[in-house]
Amino acid sequence: MRYNVSMVYRLIDKIIIMGLSVTALFLLFGTSSDGKSLLQKNEFTIASILLIVIVCLTTEVIRNQYVSAGLLLVTAALTFVVPETVTALPASVYGIFSDKKMEDLIGKFYIEKAAKNPDWSLSSQRALWMKVLLLIAAAILSLRSYMIVLVLAALLMSVKTLFMHGSEKFLTDKFDSVRYDAQQSLRLKNEIANNLDMQVRNATLQERNRIAREIHDNVGHMLTRAVVQLQAISVINKDEKTRPLLESVNSTVNEAMTNIRRSVHELHDDSIDLSIGIHEIASALKERFDVTVSTSIESPVPNDVKSAILGIFKEGVTNIAKHSKGDKVRLEVVENVTFWRILVSDNGKCEPMELSRPSDFAALEGEHGIGLYNINSRAVSCGGRTSIRGGEDGFHITVTIPRRDLPAKEEKK
């Protein structure tokens, strides 16, 4: 878009220059010394108009400094043979001061100016001085004051357009750069926030696991010892009056022991993060395989389903580590509206195989079949089904487990 706008500005400038140059052709070479019109019988007049148009169009289509300089030199040489061609010098001057090299110099000027670089200046560029020398030569060849003014006007118009375009391009690039930096900053901010959330989540899970372990190792053992001691006291007790009291205390301690066991299991199950667990399982393959892990889990997963999914991935990864001849592995779990889909896949070629019916898994034998049988068993325990396919494109295990509503107690986690 910037290039098109700049081109429009240059075309407007060149239309003005062509009009002024043709006007100069009529004023300077339109009549002879005796006052008679030469336009009708001087064939060089039309050639001069064509030369003006050709110079303007050529310098626009081919914006090369050597082409522009060559056109100016050719035009200057023609003025010695055909004086009317001097009117093409303004177009040649505009072309040489609006070529791509000059545009690059102006662009660099704005960049270095913004950077406040004292070692760079526009006046130190050799290409610019070459253009100035050609301008001086064109001014000398113009001879008449009207043509000199026209040459200088072409110079000013080209420089004005270049600086205007250079300033616009510099400011637009600056805006794009600032906008890109802002987008990058926002992306980094989001990544940092996500990492902090993950760290908080990991710390919470680790703390839950520690609490469960502390309760199991300390309180659980103490209650177990209390139960054993109460049972021993009940055996040696001879007082019938205290027996009901001992049995009541024993029942209370046993109930407390059961509640603590349940709480410990719930804390431990809650401390298992499905996504983190899958990545940990996948790490066992990363030395030999290019592993891709994809998890799309938005809702809480029931503890039994969570354990089944992790068990399926463990069996699948073990199967790949033992038997796969490929180099790429994909582990994926996707949450859909009504089910979870688990995929364990590698690209190693194998014998054709397709298992999907219960009878297929019941017929599995040997070490290779035990792992696949266990995968299906874990899926069936959660009401799911397993499909296994092997062939030229690799070995693929797909498990679907239906979703169900969590109890209110589990939804709070």
Sequence and secondary structure as in RCSB ss.txt:
>XXXX:A:sequence
MRYNVSMVYRLIDKIIIMGLSVTALFLLFGTSSDGKSLLQKNEFTIASILLIVIVCLTTEVIRNQYVSAGLLLVT
AALTFVVPETVTALPASVYGIFSDKKMEDLIGKFYIEKAAKNPDWSLSSQRALWMKVLLLIAAAILSLRSYMIVL
VLAALLMSVKTLFMHGSEKFLTDKFDSVRYDAQQSLRLKNEIANNLDMQVRNATLQERNRIAREIHDNVGHMLTR
AVVQLQAISVINKDEKTRPLLESVNSTVNEAMTNIRRSVHELHDDSIDLSIGIHEIASALKERFDVTVSTSIESP
VPNDVKSAILGIFKEGVTNIAKHSKGDKVRLEVVENVTFWRILVSDNGKCEPMELSRPSDFAALEGEHGIGLYNI
NSRAVSCGGRTSIRGGEDGFHITVTIPRRDLPAKEEKK
>XXXX:A:secstr
 HHHHHHHHHHHHHHHHHHHHHHHHHHHHSB TTS B TTT HHHHHHHHHHHHHHHHHHHS  HHHHHHHHHHH
HHHHHH GGGGGGHHHHHHHHTSSHHHHHHHHHHHHHHHHT TT  GGG HHHHHHHHHHHHHHHHH SHHHHHH
HHHHHHHHHHHHHHHHHHHHHHHHHHHHHHHHHHHHHHHHHHHHHHHHHHHHHHHHHHHHHHHHIIIIIIHHHHH
HHHHHHHHHHH   TTTHHHHHHHHHHHHHHHHHHHHHHHHHHHHT  HHHHHHHHHGGGTTTSEEEEEEE  S 
  HHHHHHHHHHHHHHHHHHHHH   SEEEEEEEE SSEEEEEEEE      EEE SHHHHHT  HHHHHHHHHH
HHHHHHTT EEEEEEETTEEEEEEEEE     HHHHT 
